[in-house]
Amino acid sequence: MRDVSEFAYGDADRLRYCYESLTSTPESPMSRQIEFQTHNISRHAAGSRATAQRASTVNDTIVERRQLLRRLLLRRLVGLSLAILAGMLIYSVARSGWYTSGSDPGYYLGLVGSLMMLALFGYPLRKRVRGMSRTGRVSSWFSMHMFLGVAGPALILLHCTLQWRSLNAAIAFWTMVIVASSGLLGRYLYRGLHQGLYGRQLSLSEVRDETTTRVTAAMRQLREEGATDAMAVVEEFMRRCAVVESGGWSRPWALLLLGARAYWARTRLESAARSPRPGQPYVSQQAFALSDDCVRTLLRSARFVPYERMFSLWHILHVPLVLLLVLSVIAHIIAVHMY
């Protein structure tokens, strides 16, 4: 005969039927045993439903965050693809032989490109000259600065047909390439030190206060739920970040690999939330969200000081390069019109 404890969660109704049909008096030993087993199975079923609901909610959160990550990667891949296509198009047109740098199309391409690069000075002037405070938002000037910083050099590439027939033309061209490349690096560092691309600049104390708050909240929630595997993942990544913060410039590889390690830590958190090993609970949606945000803020905090130093060094190098570019372009224009 099958023992009552072997009945599964779906057999609770049949147990109640057995209880009603087999017992005629409430004091029967058989009735007490079946009632006790039915209560245990019902309680187990309720716990199973709660666990399944928690796992389903966490899975929904993981799927949503992965979709956001895929959209971000897709945008970057589309941007990279468009940049490659634009480069191929510029190379094809410049080397097509349809015009020369001294012909009318080549001359006007160089003129418009030079004017665009001259207009790049509007953004720093807007930030520092009080009289320009009513000429539009700084974010709008910054957007125009980024557009002109790409469009201007592209027109110069078309103008020169990727050939340099004089020393001053070669100096002007390669100075422009260095300045444009340093502008892309500055944009990357700028984004790591500000709230988004157009937000205000953050301070180290502000970033560390936010990190401390998020780490405390995440570890408290994981500890209450007994999710020791997820806690171990967060603690290991905290040690990686501490190496970067303490080492700084002496640990360049640690800084370069920190982004990949953050991605690996978030992947391990997803694995611990979706399919915990035996003895580990399913973490709640709140615990997973807190731990995932904790890794993100730890990454920003560890990168902040190195990025701040690199951004200061970038400013020191970028300004003289821009002045060198202006002087070389002026020398090139004078040489073209005189000779």
Buried (B, 14 or more C-beta within 10 A) or exposed (E): EEEBEEBEEEBBEEBBEBBEEEBEEEEBEEBEBBBEBBEEBBEEBEEEEEEEEBBEBBBEBBEEBEEEEEEEEEEEEEEEEEEEEEEEEBEEBBEEEEBBBEEEEBBEBBEBBBEBBEBBEBBEEBEEEEEBEEEEEBEEBBBBBBEBBBBBBBBBBBBBBEEBEEEBBBBBBEBBBBBBEBBEBBBEBBBBBEEEEEEEEBEEEEBBEBBEEBBEBBBEBBEEBEBBBBBEBBEEBBEBBEBBBEBBEEBEEBBEBBEEBBEBBBEBBBBBBBEBEEEBBBBBBBBBBBBBBBBBBBBBBBBBBBBBEBBEEBEEEBEEBBEBBBEBBEBBBEBBEEE
